[in-house]
Amino acid sequence: MDPKRFREAYTRLQMLDERTYKLRPRAMGAARATVEQLEDRVRDLSAYIIDLKEILDELFVAISSKPSSPESEEG
Protein backbone atom coordinates (compact mmCIF):
# COMPACT_ATOMS: atom_id res chain seq x y z
CA MET A 1 0.00 0.00 0.00
CA ASP A 2 1.16 3.53 -0.79
CA PRO A 3 0.36 5.49 2.39
CA LYS A 4 0.89 8.89 0.77
CA ARG A 5 -1.61 8.24 -2.03
CA PHE A 6 -4.00 6.71 0.46
CA ARG A 7 -3.86 9.81 2.71
CA GLU A 8 -4.40 12.12 -0.26
CA ALA A 9 -7.42 10.13 -1.46
CA TYR A 10 -8.83 10.03 2.07
CA THR A 11 -8.43 13.80 2.38
CA ARG A 12 -10.31 14.27 -0.90
CA LEU A 13 -13.05 11.97 0.40
CA GLN A 14 -13.39 14.09 3.54
CA MET A 15 -13.66 17.26 1.44
CA LEU A 16 -16.30 15.57 -0.70
CA ASP A 17 -18.28 14.80 2.44
CA GLU A 18 -18.54 18.55 3.06
CA ARG A 19 -20.52 18.85 -0.19
CA THR A 20 -23.22 16.39 0.83
CA TYR A 21 -25.40 19.21 2.13
CA LYS A 22 -26.31 19.95 -1.50
CA LEU A 23 -27.58 16.41 -1.95
CA ARG A 24 -29.76 16.17 1.13
CA PRO A 25 -33.50 16.45 0.55
CA ARG A 26 -34.88 19.91 1.03
CA ALA A 27 -38.21 20.80 2.61
CA MET A 28 -39.54 21.68 -0.82
CA GLY A 29 -41.16 18.68 -2.47
CA ALA A 30 -40.25 17.51 -5.95
CA ALA A 31 -43.75 18.43 -7.14
CA ARG A 32 -43.06 22.10 -6.36
CA ALA A 33 -39.55 22.21 -7.76
CA THR A 34 -38.99 24.05 -11.01
CA VAL A 35 -37.25 22.47 -13.95
CA GLU A 36 -34.20 24.62 -13.28
CA GLN A 37 -34.05 23.51 -9.64
CA LEU A 38 -34.31 19.86 -10.65
CA GLU A 39 -31.59 20.33 -13.27
CA ASP A 40 -29.33 21.92 -10.63
CA ARG A 41 -29.91 19.01 -8.25
CA VAL A 42 -29.15 16.47 -10.98
CA ARG A 43 -26.00 18.40 -11.94
CA ASP A 44 -24.84 18.48 -8.30
CA LEU A 45 -25.51 14.77 -7.90
CA SER A 46 -23.71 13.93 -11.14
CA ALA A 47 -20.63 15.92 -10.17
CA TYR A 48 -20.64 14.29 -6.74
CA ILE A 49 -20.83 10.78 -8.22
CA ILE A 50 -18.00 11.47 -10.68
CA ASP A 51 -15.79 12.86 -7.90
CA LEU A 52 -16.60 9.89 -5.68
CA LYS A 53 -15.70 7.46 -8.46
CA GLU A 54 -12.34 9.19 -9.01
CA ILE A 55 -11.56 9.10 -5.29
CA LEU A 56 -12.45 5.42 -5.03
CA ASP A 57 -10.27 4.66 -8.06
CA GLU A 58 -7.39 6.47 -6.37
CA LEU A 59 -7.97 4.56 -3.12
CA PHE A 60 -7.85 1.23 -4.94
CA VAL A 61 -4.64 2.24 -6.71
CA ALA A 62 -3.13 3.38 -3.41
CA ILE A 63 -4.03 0.10 -1.73
CA SER A 64 -2.63 -2.01 -4.55
CA SER A 65 0.55 0.08 -5.06
CA LYS A 66 3.91 -0.25 -3.47
CA PRO A 67 4.91 2.62 -1.18
CA SER A 68 6.35 5.58 -3.02
CA SER A 69 10.06 6.19 -2.72
CA PRO A 70 11.28 8.58 0.03
CA GLU A 71 12.70 10.95 -2.61
CA SER A 72 9.26 11.50 -4.17
CA GLU A 73 7.67 12.28 -0.80
CA GLU A 74 10.15 15.10 -0.08
CA GLY A 75 9.16 17.15 -3.16
mmCIF file of the C-alpha atoms, coordinates in Angstrom:
data_MODEL
# 
_entry.id   MODEL 
# 
loop_
_atom_site.group_PDB 
_atom_site.id 
_atom_site.type_symbol 
_atom_site.label_atom_id 
_atom_site.label_alt_id 
_atom_site.label_comp_id 
_atom_site.label_asym_id 
_atom_site.label_entity_id 
_atom_site.label_seq_id 
_atom_site.pdbx_PDB_ins_code 
_atom_site.Cartn_x 
_atom_site.Cartn_y 
_atom_site.Cartn_z 
_atom_site.occupancy 
_atom_site.B_iso_or_equiv 
_atom_site.pdbx_formal_charge 
_atom_site.auth_seq_id 
_atom_site.auth_comp_id 
_atom_site.auth_asym_id 
_atom_site.auth_atom_id 
_atom_site.pdbx_PDB_model_num 
ATOM 1  C CA . MET A 1 1  ? 0.000   0.000  0.000   1.00 0.00 ? 1  MET A CA 1 
ATOM 2  C CA . ASP A 1 2  ? 1.155   3.531  -0.787  1.00 0.00 ? 2  ASP A CA 1 
ATOM 3  C CA . PRO A 1 3  ? 0.355   5.492  2.385   1.00 0.00 ? 3  PRO A CA 1 
ATOM 4  C CA . LYS A 1 4  ? 0.889   8.893  0.768   1.00 0.00 ? 4  LYS A CA 1 
ATOM 5  C CA . ARG A 1 5  ? -1.607  8.242  -2.034  1.00 0.00 ? 5  ARG A CA 1 
ATOM 6  C CA . PHE A 1 6  ? -4.003  6.714  0.462   1.00 0.00 ? 6  PHE A CA 1 
ATOM 7  C CA . ARG A 1 7  ? -3.862  9.814  2.706   1.00 0.00 ? 7  ARG A CA 1 
ATOM 8  C CA . GLU A 1 8  ? -4.401  12.120 -0.264  1.00 0.00 ? 8  GLU A CA 1 
ATOM 9  C CA . ALA A 1 9  ? -7.419  10.134 -1.456  1.00 0.00 ? 9  ALA A CA 1 
ATOM 10 C CA . TYR A 1 10 ? -8.826  10.026 2.072   1.00 0.00 ? 10 TYR A CA 1 
ATOM 11 C CA . THR A 1 11 ? -8.433  13.801 2.381   1.00 0.00 ? 11 THR A CA 1 
ATOM 12 C CA . ARG A 1 12 ? -10.311 14.271 -0.904  1.00 0.00 ? 12 ARG A CA 1 
ATOM 13 C CA . LEU A 1 13 ? -13.046 11.974 0.404   1.00 0.00 ? 13 LEU A CA 1 
ATOM 14 C CA . GLN A 1 14 ? -13.394 14.089 3.537   1.00 0.00 ? 14 GLN A CA 1 
ATOM 15 C CA . MET A 1 15 ? -13.658 17.258 1.443   1.00 0.00 ? 15 MET A CA 1 
ATOM 16 C CA . LEU A 1 16 ? -16.303 15.571 -0.704  1.00 0.00 ? 16 LEU A CA 1 
ATOM 17 C CA . ASP A 1 17 ? -18.276 14.803 2.441   1.00 0.00 ? 17 ASP A CA 1 
ATOM 18 C CA . GLU A 1 18 ? -18.542 18.546 3.058   1.00 0.00 ? 18 GLU A CA 1 
ATOM 19 C CA . ARG A 1 19 ? -20.516 18.846 -0.190  1.00 0.00 ? 19 ARG A CA 1 
ATOM 20 C CA . THR A 1 20 ? -23.221 16.387 0.828   1.00 0.00 ? 20 THR A CA 1 
ATOM 21 C CA . TYR A 1 21 ? -25.398 19.209 2.127   1.00 0.00 ? 21 TYR A CA 1 
ATOM 22 C CA . LYS A 1 22 ? -26.308 19.945 -1.496  1.00 0.00 ? 22 LYS A CA 1 
ATOM 23 C CA . LEU A 1 23 ? -27.578 16.407 -1.951  1.00 0.00 ? 23 LEU A CA 1 
ATOM 24 C CA . ARG A 1 24 ? -29.760 16.171 1.134   1.00 0.00 ? 24 ARG A CA 1 
ATOM 25 C CA . PRO A 1 25 ? -33.496 16.449 0.551   1.00 0.00 ? 25 PRO A CA 1 
ATOM 26 C CA . ARG A 1 26 ? -34.884 19.907 1.028   1.00 0.00 ? 26 ARG A CA 1 
ATOM 27 C CA . ALA A 1 27 ? -38.211 20.805 2.608   1.00 0.00 ? 27 ALA A CA 1 
ATOM 28 C CA . MET A 1 28 ? -39.542 21.682 -0.824  1.00 0.00 ? 28 MET A CA 1 
ATOM 29 C CA . GLY A 1 29 ? -41.159 18.677 -2.466  1.00 0.00 ? 29 GLY A CA 1 
ATOM 30 C CA . ALA A 1 30 ? -40.254 17.507 -5.949  1.00 0.00 ? 30 ALA A CA 1 
ATOM 31 C CA . ALA A 1 31 ? -43.748 18.425 -7.138  1.00 0.00 ? 31 ALA A CA 1 
ATOM 32 C CA . ARG A 1 32 ? -43.058 22.104 -6.364  1.00 0.00 ? 32 ARG A CA 1 
ATOM 33 C CA . ALA A 1 33 ? -39.548 22.211 -7.762  1.00 0.00 ? 33 ALA A CA 1 
ATOM 34 C CA . THR A 1 34 ? -38.991 24.047 -11.009 1.00 0.00 ? 34 THR A CA 1 
ATOM 35 C CA . VAL A 1 35 ? -37.247 22.470 -13.951 1.00 0.00 ? 35 VAL A CA 1 
ATOM 36 C CA . GLU A 1 36 ? -34.199 24.620 -13.278 1.00 0.00 ? 36 GLU A CA 1 
ATOM 37 C CA . GLN A 1 37 ? -34.049 23.506 -9.637  1.00 0.00 ? 37 GLN A CA 1 
ATOM 38 C CA . LEU A 1 38 ? -34.313 19.859 -10.648 1.00 0.00 ? 38 LEU A CA 1 
ATOM 39 C CA . GLU A 1 39 ? -31.590 20.333 -13.266 1.00 0.00 ? 39 GLU A CA 1 
ATOM 40 C CA . ASP A 1 40 ? -29.327 21.923 -10.630 1.00 0.00 ? 40 ASP A CA 1 
ATOM 41 C CA . ARG A 1 41 ? -29.912 19.009 -8.252  1.00 0.00 ? 41 ARG A CA 1 
ATOM 42 C CA . VAL A 1 42 ? -29.153 16.471 -10.984 1.00 0.00 ? 42 VAL A CA 1 
ATOM 43 C CA . ARG A 1 43 ? -26.003 18.402 -11.944 1.00 0.00 ? 43 ARG A CA 1 
ATOM 44 C CA . ASP A 1 44 ? -24.838 18.479 -8.300  1.00 0.00 ? 44 ASP A CA 1 
ATOM 45 C CA . LEU A 1 45 ? -25.511 14.767 -7.903  1.00 0.00 ? 45 LEU A CA 1 
ATOM 46 C CA . SER A 1 46 ? -23.713 13.930 -11.144 1.00 0.00 ? 46 SER A CA 1 
ATOM 47 C CA . ALA A 1 47 ? -20.635 15.921 -10.168 1.00 0.00 ? 47 ALA A CA 1 
ATOM 48 C CA . TYR A 1 48 ? -20.639 14.293 -6.737  1.00 0.00 ? 48 TYR A CA 1 
ATOM 49 C CA . ILE A 1 49 ? -20.829 10.784 -8.221  1.00 0.00 ? 49 ILE A CA 1 
ATOM 50 C CA . ILE A 1 50 ? -18.002 11.471 -10.678 1.00 0.00 ? 50 ILE A CA 1 
ATOM 51 C CA . ASP A 1 51 ? -15.788 12.864 -7.896  1.00 0.00 ? 51 ASP A CA 1 
ATOM 52 C CA . LEU A 1 52 ? -16.599 9.892  -5.679  1.00 0.00 ? 52 LEU A CA 1 
ATOM 53 C CA . LYS A 1 53 ? -15.703 7.458  -8.465  1.00 0.00 ? 53 LYS A CA 1 
ATOM 54 C CA . GLU A 1 54 ? -12.344 9.188  -9.010  1.00 0.00 ? 54 GLU A CA 1 
ATOM 55 C CA . ILE A 1 55 ? -11.564 9.100  -5.286  1.00 0.00 ? 55 ILE A CA 1 
ATOM 56 C CA . LEU A 1 56 ? -12.445 5.418  -5.034  1.00 0.00 ? 56 LEU A CA 1 
ATOM 57 C CA . ASP A 1 57 ? -10.274 4.656  -8.056  1.00 0.00 ? 57 ASP A CA 1 
ATOM 58 C CA . GLU A 1 58 ? -7.385  6.467  -6.372  1.00 0.00 ? 58 GLU A CA 1 
ATOM 59 C CA . LEU A 1 59 ? -7.969  4.564  -3.119  1.00 0.00 ? 59 LEU A CA 1 
ATOM 60 C CA . PHE A 1 60 ? -7.850  1.229  -4.939  1.00 0.00 ? 60 PHE A CA 1 
ATOM 61 C CA . VAL A 1 61 ? -4.639  2.240  -6.715  1.00 0.00 ? 61 VAL A CA 1 
ATOM 62 C CA . ALA A 1 62 ? -3.127  3.379  -3.410  1.00 0.00 ? 62 ALA A CA 1 
ATOM 63 C CA . ILE A 1 63 ? -4.028  0.102  -1.728  1.00 0.00 ? 63 ILE A CA 1 
ATOM 64 C CA . SER A 1 64 ? -2.633  -2.008 -4.551  1.00 0.00 ? 64 SER A CA 1 
ATOM 65 C CA . SER A 1 65 ? 0.553   0.079  -5.060  1.00 0.00 ? 65 SER A CA 1 
ATOM 66 C CA . LYS A 1 66 ? 3.914   -0.245 -3.470  1.00 0.00 ? 66 LYS A CA 1 
ATOM 67 C CA . PRO A 1 67 ? 4.907   2.623  -1.180  1.00 0.00 ? 67 PRO A CA 1 
ATOM 68 C CA . SER A 1 68 ? 6.352   5.584  -3.023  1.00 0.00 ? 68 SER A CA 1 
ATOM 69 C CA . SER A 1 69 ? 10.062  6.190  -2.722  1.00 0.00 ? 69 SER A CA 1 
ATOM 70 C CA . PRO A 1 70 ? 11.276  8.578  0.029   1.00 0.00 ? 70 PRO A CA 1 
ATOM 71 C CA . GLU A 1 71 ? 12.702  10.952 -2.609  1.00 0.00 ? 71 GLU A CA 1 
ATOM 72 C CA . SER A 1 72 ? 9.261   11.500 -4.171  1.00 0.00 ? 72 SER A CA 1 
ATOM 73 C CA . GLU A 1 73 ? 7.673   12.285 -0.796  1.00 0.00 ? 73 GLU A CA 1 
ATOM 74 C CA . GLU A 1 74 ? 10.151  15.095 -0.085  1.00 0.00 ? 74 GLU A CA 1 
ATOM 75 C CA . GLY A 1 75 ? 9.158   17.145 -3.158  1.00 0.00 ? 75 GLY A CA 1 
# 
